[in-house]
Amino acid sequence: MTTIPLAPQLEAFRDPKLRQFALWGAAGCLAGALVGQLLLAATRSRAVANRQAVCLLIDCSGSMGIDQPGQKLREVKDAAIAFVARHSTPADRIGVIGFGQTVHRAAGINDDPAKLQSAIRELYDGGTTAMDIGIQAAANQLGELPEDWRDGGVTRSILLFTDGEPDNGPSTLAAAQQCRSSGMRIVAIGTGDAQTDFLAQVTGDRKLVFNVAAGDFDEGFRKAEKAIYGGSLVEAGGARQGFLTSFFRTAAWGLLAACGMSLALVAGQNRYLHRVALNSREATVAAIGGATAGFCGAAAGQVLYSIAAATANLPLLGALAPVTMPIGRVVGW
């Protein structure tokens, strides 16, 4: 096999035409991307218009401190506090309930992060796993939203964290079914002896169950919040939107970035040849070609990113989530 010497490759970058094209292309892409950012900013308010009410339902049974007193409970408290800190916005309302043998209604649905974090810290462990009455209490809490939040624009979710099997399986499934029938979504994080198949019945969707090990509770909360809030190829973490909204916003961003780069490259070539930067025909062809390629490329990238995000909680691929998510972004681009 013939090896191409490295020196000629490096020599090519000294070509003034190549340098000029690189600068023109980069400038055009930057300009298009900046317009794309304005588009994202202008549409972000609509993306978050679907307000979120989330009840954190945390297993505080005796097994949460089985290794060392309170060890797992301390870790889940830290993860839940971090969750609250990430979602202290006008579009968020969060409540906190702990359950063991009984239910601890630590904090009703509110938007005060200090109050919520204090309530989480005060959760205590002990007793069995009365998951059924915990789910019922969470459903009741989500049914007691403030008057101005009782409309179709609010998505209600229960984020369940548990490390074991419930005391009464059939009663738990019945309570979960009633929640889902009322339009509430259940997302579950399971650790320890938690049964994935059972939790899949609780949530009604295997994709809404996330398995974690000790030391990874925060990662479990982050995976769960992506299921609740959504995600985008071109925005990190915070965009709350459905797949179609994310798809078209991302594709539009790619369209603008590629269109800017295409126009700039044609203008750069013309300037290098000492011609008029752009005539109407060249501008039209470059804009349409760049826009089409950018739309298709970014749309395909968003699909790949969404697939990577969706498979992050599957049994075999879940452990590869820290790798598959970045790969989804890279391959998409």
N, C-alpha and C positions, 0 to 999 in steps of 0.2 A: 504494500500500500504506500502510495506517495505521500510524503508529509510536506505541507506547504510551510515554507520558512516564516517565522514570526515577524522578522524585520520588515518585509514588504507590506505585511498587513498593517503594521504600525505606521509605515511610511504613508499609507493611504490617508491617514488622518491629518497629514500635513497639507493635503490638497485644499487650496482655498475654496474651491467649489463645494467640496464636502463639508467644510466648516460652515460655509455660508448657508447651505441647505439645512444643516443641523440646527443652526440658530433660528432660521426662519421657521422650520417645523416646530421647534420647541416653543417659540413665541406664539405661533398660531394655536398650538395645542393648549398652552397656558391661557390664552385669551378665551378660547372656547370653554375650557374647564371652569374659568372664573364665571362666565355667563351661566354655565351649568350649576355652579354653586348658588348663584342667585336664584335659579329656578328651584333648586332643592329647598332653599330658605323660604321662598315664596309659597311652596306647597307643603312645607313641614307643618304649618299650623293646621292644615286640613288633615294631615296624616295623624296628628295627635288629637284630633277632635273627638275621636272615639275614646272617651275617658275610661279609665281602668279603676275598678274597685277590687282589691285583692285581700282575702283573709288568709293570714299565715296560720296554719293549723299544725301545731308542733307536738309530736309525741313526747310526753314527759314521763312515760312509764318507768318503773324501776330498772328495766334493762338499759335505759339510757346512761346509767352509771355503773354498769356491771363490771367493766374492766378496772376502773378507778372511780371513786365516788364523783359522780357528775361529769366525768370526762367527756363523753359524747354530747351531753347536754350543753356543756360549755362551748364546744366547737360549733354546734348548731346555732347557739345564741349569737356567736360572733358572725356566722354566715348570714343569719337573719338580720342582724343590725346593719351589716354591709349592704344587704338588699334594700333596706329602708333608706339608707343614705343615697343609694343610686336612684331612688324613685321618689324623691321629695320635690314634686313639681305640682303646678295647679291642675294637671290632668290625672293626678294620683290620689286615691284614698286607700288606706291600708288599715286592717284590723289585726289583732293578735289573740289567738286562743291556744291554750295548752290543754292537753288531755292525758290522763293516766287512768286511774280508776274512776275519777270524776273529771269534770270540765272546769278549767280556769279561764274565765273571760277576762283576759288581762287588759285589753284595750279595744274599745269599740272602733268602728270605721271612722278614721279621721285623717287629717293632713299635717299633724304635728310630729315631726321626726323625733324630737326630744321625748315626747310623751310615749311614742311607740318604742323607742329604744330602751327607755326605762322599764316599760312593761315587759319587754323581752328579757331583760336582765333579771326580773323578779320571778320568772317561771321556775318551778321546782319539780323535781322528779319524785316518783313513788307510785306504787300500785301496779295494776294491770293495764291492759290496752283497750279501753272502751272507745274504739274508733267510731262506732256508730253514733254515740251521743256527741262525739266531737264534731262529726260531719253535720249533724243536725244543728248544733250550736253555731257552726260557721255559716250554714245556710240561713239561719235566723238572723245572724249579724248582717249578712249581705242583704237581707230583706228589710233592714232598718236604716237604709241610706238616708242622708239628708234630703229634704223635700226637693231641692233644686237638682238632685242627682237621680231622681226617680223617673228616668225617661229612657227611650230606646237607644240613646247615644252612649250608654254606660255598659261596658263589658264587665261582668262579675265572674271572678275566678277564686277558687279555693286552692291554695298552694299547700299541699299536705306533705309533711316530713315524718317518716316513721321508720323504726328499726325492727319491727316484728309483726307477728300475726295478730289480728284483732281477737277480742274475747268472743265476739259473736259474728261470724262471717256472714250468714244470711241477712242479719239485721243491718250490717254495715253496707252490704250491696244494695239493700232496699233503700237505705238513706241516700246512698250515692245516686241511685237511679232517680229518686225524687228530685235531687238537686239538678241533675242534668235535664230532667223533664221541665224544670222551672227556668231553664235557660242559663244555668250556671255551669261553668267549666271547672273540672277538677284536674289539676296537674300534680303528680306525685313524685317525690324523691324517696327512694328506698335504700336502706343500708342494713348491714347485719343480716338478720334472719327474715327480713321482709321478702315476701313472695311476689316476684315480678308478675306472674300470671294472675294472681289475685288482684294486685294493684291495677293491672290492665283492665280487669273487670270493673274496678272502682272508677277509673277515669273514662272507660268506654273506648279507649284508644291506646294501643301499645306505644305509640309514638309520644304519648304524654307521660310516660313513666321513665324516670332517670335513676339508674343504679349508681351508687357511690360507695367508696370505702372510707374508713376513718382517715382523716387528713385531707379529704377532697370534698368536704361538705360545701365549701364556698363554690367550687366548680359545679356542683350539683345545682345550687341555686341559680348560677349563671345560665346553665343549660335550660332550667325550667323557665326563667324569665324570658329567654328567647322564644320559647313556645308560647308564652303569654303575650309578649310585646312585639315579636317579629324581629326581622333584621334585614339589612341591605348590603349589597356588594360595595357601594360607594359611601355608606355611612356606618360608623361604628356604633353598634349596640343600642342607640337610643331611639331610633325611628320606629314608632309603633304603627304598623301598617300591614295590611294583608298582602298576599303574594302578588296579585295583579297591580295594586298600587305601587309596590316596590319595583315590580317588573318594569312598568312604564316610566317611572321616575328615573330609574337607573338607565334604561335605554335612551331616554331623552338626554341625560347627562352625557352618555357616550356619543350620541349623535352630535351634540354641540362641540365636544372636544375634538372629534375626528373631522368635523366640518371645518373648524378653525384651522386645524393642521393642514388639511387638504388645500384650502384656499391659500394659506401661507406658503406652502411648498410650490404651488404654481406661480404665485407672485414672486417668490425668491428666484425661481428658474428664469422668469422673464426679466427680472432685474439683472441677473447675471449675464443675460444675453443682450442687455441694453435695450430692452423693449418696454412698452407700457406694462405696468405691473399686472393688470387684469383687464380684459375686455369682457363684455357681457356674456358672450358665449362660453369663454373659459371659466368665468365665475359660476355660471349656471351648472356646467358639467362637473366642476370641482365640488361645488356645494352639494349637488345631488349624489355624486359618487361617495364623497366623504360622509355625508349624512346617512346614506344607506348602509355603508360598511360599519360606521360607528354604532348605529342603532342595532344592527344584527349582532355585532361583536359584544356590545354591552348587555344586550338581552340574553344572549347565550351565556355570558359570564354570570348573570344573575341567576339563571336556571341552574348552572353548575354549583354556584354558591349555595343556593337553596337546597339542592340535593345533598351537598356535603353537610349542611346544617341539620337536615331531616334525618340523615343516617347516623348522626353523631351519638344517638342514644340506643342504637341497635346493639344486641349482645356482643357481636364480634367486633363491630366497628367503633363501639363506644370508647374503648381504650385508645383508639387512634384519633379521637376527636381533636386533640391539640395539633395533630398533623393534617387531618383531612380538611379542617376549616381553612387554614392558610393555603393549602393546595387548591381548594375550591376558588379562592381569590386569584391565585397566581395563574392557574389554567384559564380562568375566565378572562383575565386581561390578556 
